[in-house]
Amino acid sequence: MLRIVGHIEHLLSVHDCVIVPDFGGFVVQTLPVRYDAGMHRFEPMRKDIVFNETLQYNDGLLIEAYMQAEKTDYRTARQLMHEDVALLRAGLQRDGVLKMENIGSFSMGEEGQLIFQADEAGWLNAPMLGLEDFTFEPLSEQMPEAMALPEKKKAEIYYIPVSRRLVRVVAATAASVALFLAVSTPVKEVNRSAYTASFVPTEMIAPEVWTEKKSQPVEMPKAEMKPVVKEEKVADAPKAEVKKTAEAKPAPKPAPISQKMYHVVIASFPTSEQAKRYMDEAGRQDCPNMNMVHNKSKYRVYAERFTDRKTAEEYMEKLRKNPKYKDAWLFISR
């Protein structure tokens, strides 16, 4: 094997393009995964070497490889490279075929052009896990009898004859029921006495007894004012005192109805000390009526409270414009 072929093979394992001055360039191209549906053939991703005769300029890679391998300077390495290229061309002209081991072979075309045929570059595809092409036929072709699907039976369709006259009767009946339900007796015209429960049936009582009559005003006799005479009996004194005491006892007042309060809350704390500390730090410049209200296990600090919900919501929206109180919310209590 010529010395230059070994340098080209080494450089192709590192670089995608290696140019041999006055000869041509070797380019490594990566082919993606391919599947041939006609042949059922799988071709994994691999790298191939192609040759481009138009690449003639010196990129310095090959000369540098000579310098490192021969331990020489640039001028000597360049001279050695040109001598090896001349040997390549001389062998191709003499034999008509040039074989580069592990890379490919060259031949001369009818018009004098170089024709390159790449070899199976196993050394180049080693980093690609070394996968090879393989053929795998579908199971339908390997076992056609086993993969044959049973024919599906056609679904049977049954037709039920329906009389058009019956359909019209049913539709008319449904419309009548809907109209009857829509026209109902107004609630104002219902006789409430018909829905009143009674222990004694009204049919067993004479009509004049339970018939409603207009009530007549009854004149009450005027009571005569008699002077109160104090009795001197000692035995009746306690009774008079008890009666007087009973008359003087005032009637119980109705319990006051609690009113809803709408608090605009700006903070909540588990203890009152934390709530007081917050109010001291916040100050009362923005909320002069700031205070706290206790509810279950929370002490809620509110900026203002109202008895009207709408007024409270308007105040809350105005307060939220301040970034310090953007999370203000409404708490309702009694």
C-alpha positions as CSV (number, residue, x, y, z in Angstrom):
1,M,0.0,0.0,0.0
2,L,1.3,3.4,-0.9
3,R,2.2,5.8,1.9
4,I,-0.3,8.4,0.7
5,V,-3.2,6.0,0.9
6,G,-2.5,5.4,4.6
7,H,-2.5,9.2,5.3
8,I,-5.8,9.7,3.4
9,E,-7.5,6.8,5.4
10,H,-6.3,8.3,8.7
11,L,-7.5,11.8,7.8
12,L,-11.0,10.6,6.6
13,S,-11.6,9.0,10.0
14,V,-11.2,12.5,11.5
15,H,-12.3,15.0,8.8
16,D,-15.2,15.0,6.4
17,C,-13.1,16.2,3.5
18,V,-9.5,15.4,2.5
19,I,-8.0,17.0,-0.7
20,V,-5.1,15.5,-2.6
21,P,-3.6,18.4,-4.6
22,D,-3.5,17.8,-8.4
23,F,-5.6,14.7,-8.0
24,G,-9.0,15.4,-6.3
25,G,-10.9,15.4,-3.0
26,F,-12.4,12.6,-0.9
27,V,-15.7,13.6,0.9
28,V,-17.4,11.6,3.6
29,Q,-21.2,11.9,3.4
30,T,-23.7,10.5,6.0
31,L,-26.7,8.7,4.6
32,P,-29.9,8.5,6.8
33,V,-31.9,5.4,7.6
34,R,-33.6,4.0,4.5
35,Y,-36.4,1.4,4.0
36,D,-37.1,-0.2,0.7
37,A,-40.7,-1.2,0.7
38,G,-40.5,-3.2,-2.4
39,M,-37.6,-5.4,-1.2
40,H,-38.5,-5.1,2.5
41,R,-34.9,-4.0,3.2
42,F,-33.7,-1.9,6.1
43,E,-30.6,0.2,5.6
44,P,-29.2,1.8,8.8
45,M,-27.6,5.1,8.9
46,R,-24.0,4.9,7.5
47,K,-21.2,6.9,6.0
48,D,-19.9,6.6,2.5
49,I,-16.9,8.0,0.6
50,V,-17.4,10.0,-2.6
51,F,-14.7,11.5,-4.9
52,N,-14.8,15.0,-6.4
53,E,-12.1,15.6,-9.1
54,T,-12.7,19.3,-9.2
55,L,-11.3,19.8,-5.6
56,Q,-7.7,20.5,-6.5
57,Y,-6.6,23.3,-4.1
58,N,-4.2,22.5,-1.2
59,D,-5.9,22.8,2.2
60,G,-2.8,21.8,4.1
61,L,-4.3,18.7,5.9
62,L,-2.3,16.1,3.8
63,I,1.0,18.0,4.1
64,E,0.6,18.3,7.9
65,A,0.0,14.5,8.1
66,Y,3.3,14.0,6.2
67,M,5.1,16.4,8.5
68,Q,3.9,14.5,11.6
69,A,4.5,11.0,10.2
70,E,7.9,11.7,8.6
71,K,9.2,14.2,11.2
72,T,10.2,16.7,8.6
73,D,9.6,20.3,7.6
74,Y,6.8,21.7,5.4
75,R,8.9,21.9,2.2
76,T,10.1,18.3,2.5
77,A,6.6,17.1,3.3
78,R,5.2,18.9,0.3
79,Q,7.8,17.3,-2.0
80,L,7.1,13.8,-0.6
81,M,3.3,14.3,-1.2
82,H,3.8,15.4,-4.9
83,E,6.0,12.3,-5.5
84,D,3.3,10.0,-4.1
85,V,0.6,11.7,-6.3
86,A,2.8,11.3,-9.3
87,L,3.1,7.5,-8.5
88,L,-0.7,7.3,-8.3
89,R,-1.2,8.9,-11.7
90,A,1.5,6.8,-13.3
91,G,0.0,3.5,-11.9
92,L,-3.4,4.5,-13.2
93,Q,-2.1,5.3,-16.6
94,R,-0.2,2.1,-16.8
95,D,-2.8,-0.4,-15.5
96,G,-6.0,1.5,-16.2
97,V,-7.1,0.7,-12.6
98,L,-5.9,2.1,-9.3
99,K,-6.8,0.3,-6.1
100,M,-6.7,2.1,-2.8
101,E,-7.1,-0.4,0.0
102,N,-10.1,0.3,2.5
103,I,-11.1,3.4,0.4
104,G,-12.0,2.4,-3.1
105,S,-10.8,1.9,-6.7
106,F,-10.3,4.3,-9.6
107,S,-10.6,3.6,-13.4
108,M,-10.4,5.8,-16.5
109,G,-13.5,6.8,-18.4
110,E,-13.9,7.2,-22.1
111,E,-13.3,10.9,-21.9
112,G,-10.3,10.6,-19.6
113,Q,-12.2,11.3,-16.4
114,L,-11.6,9.5,-13.1
115,I,-14.4,7.0,-12.1
116,F,-14.4,6.2,-8.4
117,Q,-16.0,3.1,-6.8
118,A,-16.1,3.2,-3.0
119,D,-15.4,0.1,-0.9
120,E,-17.5,-1.0,2.2
121,A,-15.9,1.3,4.7
122,G,-16.4,-0.8,7.8
123,W,-13.7,1.1,9.6
124,L,-15.5,4.4,8.9
125,N,-18.9,3.1,10.2
126,A,-17.5,1.6,13.4
127,P,-18.7,4.7,15.4
128,M,-22.2,4.0,13.9
129,L,-22.4,0.8,15.9
130,G,-21.5,-1.3,12.8
131,L,-25.1,-2.1,11.8
132,E,-25.6,-3.8,8.5
133,D,-28.4,-4.0,6.0
134,F,-31.1,-6.6,6.6
135,T,-34.3,-7.8,5.0
136,F,-37.4,-8.6,7.0
137,E,-40.6,-9.7,5.3
138,P,-44.0,-8.8,6.9
139,L,-45.8,-11.5,8.9
140,S,-48.6,-11.3,6.3
141,E,-46.2,-12.7,3.7
142,Q,-44.4,-15.1,6.1
143,M,-47.7,-16.6,7.4
144,P,-50.5,-15.6,5.1
145,E,-52.9,-18.3,6.4
146,A,-52.4,-17.3,10.1
147,M,-52.8,-13.6,9.4
148,A,-55.9,-13.9,7.3
149,L,-58.8,-12.2,9.1
150,P,-62.2,-13.8,9.2
151,E,-64.8,-12.1,7.1
152,K,-67.2,-9.9,9.1
153,K,-70.8,-10.8,8.9
154,K,-73.0,-8.0,7.6
155,A,-75.3,-6.6,10.3
156,E,-78.9,-7.6,9.7
157,I,-81.3,-4.6,9.5
158,Y,-84.8,-5.0,10.7
159,Y,-87.6,-2.7,9.6
160,I,-90.6,-2.1,11.8
161,P,-93.6,-0.8,10.0
162,V,-95.2,2.3,11.6
163,S,-98.5,3.7,10.6
164,R,-98.5,7.4,9.7
165,R,-102.0,7.7,11.2
166,L,-100.7,6.4,14.5
167,V,-97.9,8.9,14.5
168,R,-100.4,11.7,13.9
169,V,-102.6,10.6,16.8
170,V,-99.6,10.4,19.2
171,A,-98.4,13.9,18.1
172,A,-101.9,15.4,18.6
173,T,-102.2,13.8,22.0
174,A,-98.9,15.1,23.1
175,A,-99.8,18.6,21.9
176,S,-103.1,18.4,23.8
177,V,-101.4,17.4,27.1
178,A,-98.9,20.2,26.7
179,L,-101.6,22.8,26.1
180,F,-103.6,21.5,29.1
181,L,-100.5,21.8,31.4
182,A,-99.7,25.3,30.0
183,V,-103.2,26.7,30.8
184,S,-103.4,26.4,34.6
185,T,-105.6,28.1,37.1
186,P,-104.0,31.3,38.4
187,V,-102.9,31.3,42.0
188,K,-105.0,34.4,42.8
189,E,-108.3,32.6,41.9
190,V,-107.7,29.5,44.0
191,N,-110.2,29.1,46.9
192,R,-108.0,28.8,49.9
193,S,-110.7,27.2,52.0
194,A,-110.6,24.2,49.6
195,Y,-107.0,23.6,50.7
196,T,-107.7,24.0,54.5
197,A,-107.6,20.9,56.6
198,S,-110.4,20.2,59.2
199,F,-111.0,17.6,61.8
200,V,-114.8,17.7,61.2
201,P,-116.1,17.4,57.6
202,T,-118.0,20.5,56.6
203,E,-120.8,18.3,55.1
204,M,-121.9,17.3,58.6
205,I,-122.4,20.8,59.8
206,A,-125.4,23.0,58.8
207,P,-124.5,25.6,56.1
208,E,-125.6,28.5,58.3
209,V,-123.1,27.5,60.9
210,W,-119.9,27.5,58.8
211,T,-121.0,30.1,56.2
212,E,-119.0,33.2,56.6
213,K,-120.9,36.2,57.9
214,K,-120.0,39.8,58.1
215,S,-119.0,40.6,61.7
216,Q,-121.3,43.2,63.4
217,P,-119.8,45.7,65.8
218,V,-120.8,44.9,69.3
219,E,-121.5,47.8,71.7
220,M,-119.8,47.3,75.0
221,P,-121.5,48.8,78.1
222,K,-119.7,51.7,79.6
223,A,-118.1,50.8,82.9
224,E,-119.0,53.0,85.8
225,M,-116.1,54.6,87.6
226,K,-116.3,53.8,91.3
227,P,-114.1,55.4,93.9
228,V,-111.5,53.0,95.3
229,V,-112.0,52.4,99.0
230,K,-109.1,51.3,101.0
231,E,-110.0,48.3,103.1
232,E,-108.7,48.2,106.6
233,K,-108.5,44.4,106.8
234,V,-105.1,43.2,107.5
235,A,-105.7,39.8,105.9
236,D,-106.4,41.3,102.4
237,A,-103.3,43.5,102.4
238,P,-100.9,41.0,101.0
239,K,-103.2,40.1,98.1
240,A,-103.4,43.8,97.1
241,E,-99.7,44.2,97.2
242,V,-99.1,41.1,95.0
243,K,-101.7,42.3,92.5
244,K,-100.0,45.7,92.4
245,T,-96.6,44.2,91.9
246,A,-97.9,42.0,89.1
247,E,-99.4,45.0,87.3
248,A,-96.2,47.0,87.7
249,K,-93.9,44.4,86.1
250,P,-92.8,45.7,82.6
251,A,-93.2,43.5,79.5
252,P,-90.0,41.9,78.2
253,K,-88.3,43.9,75.3
254,P,-87.7,42.1,72.0
255,A,-84.1,41.0,71.4
256,P,-82.3,43.5,69.1
257,I,-81.7,42.2,65.6
258,S,-78.0,42.0,64.7
259,Q,-76.9,44.1,61.7
260,K,-74.5,42.9,59.0
261,M,-71.1,44.7,59.0
262,Y,-68.9,44.8,55.9
263,H,-65.2,44.9,56.8
264,V,-62.6,45.8,54.2
265,V,-59.8,43.4,55.4
266,I,-56.2,44.1,54.6
267,A,-54.4,41.4,56.7
268,S,-55.1,38.3,58.8
269,F,-53.1,36.9,61.8
270,P,-53.5,34.0,64.2
271,T,-52.9,36.1,67.3
272,S,-53.9,39.5,68.4
273,E,-50.3,40.5,69.2
274,Q,-49.3,40.0,65.6
275,A,-52.4,42.0,64.4
276,K,-51.5,44.9,66.7
277,R,-47.9,44.9,65.6
278,Y,-49.0,45.1,62.0
279,M,-51.3,48.1,62.7
280,D,-48.4,49.9,64.5
281,E,-46.0,49.3,61.6
282,A,-48.6,50.2,58.9
283,G,-49.6,53.5,60.5
284,R,-52.9,55.2,60.0
285,Q,-52.0,57.7,57.3
286,D,-53.9,55.7,54.6
287,C,-56.5,54.1,56.9
288,P,-57.3,56.3,59.9
289,N,-60.1,54.0,61.1
290,M,-57.9,50.8,61.0
291,N,-58.9,48.2,63.6
292,M,-59.2,44.4,64.0
293,V,-62.1,42.0,64.3
294,H,-61.8,38.5,65.8
295,N,-63.5,35.6,64.0
296,K,-62.9,32.0,65.1
297,S,-59.1,31.6,65.2
298,K,-58.2,34.6,63.1
299,Y,-57.6,38.2,63.9
300,R,-58.5,40.2,60.8
301,V,-57.2,43.8,60.4
302,Y,-59.6,46.0,58.5
303,A,-59.1,49.4,57.0
304,E,-62.8,50.5,57.3
305,R,-66.1,48.9,58.0
306,F,-69.6,49.8,56.6
307,T,-73.2,48.8,57.0
308,D,-73.9,49.0,53.3
309,R,-72.3,46.4,50.9
310,K,-72.2,48.7,47.9
311,T,-70.4,51.4,49.8
312,A,-67.9,48.9,51.2
313,E,-67.1,47.5,47.7
314,E,-66.6,51.0,46.3
315,Y,-64.2,51.7,49.1
316,M,-62.4,48.4,48.6
317,E,-61.8,49.1,44.8
318,K,-60.4,52.5,45.6
319,L,-58.1,51.1,48.3
320,R,-56.8,48.3,46.0
321,K,-55.3,51.0,43.8
322,N,-52.6,51.4,46.5
323,P,-50.0,48.7,46.0
324,K,-49.8,48.1,49.7
325,Y,-53.4,47.0,49.8
326,K,-53.9,45.4,46.4
327,D,-55.1,42.1,48.1
328,A,-57.8,43.7,50.2
329,W,-61.0,41.7,50.5
330,L,-64.5,41.9,52.0
331,F,-65.4,40.2,55.3
332,I,-69.1,40.1,56.4
333,S,-70.0,39.7,60.1
334,R,-72.9,40.4,62.4
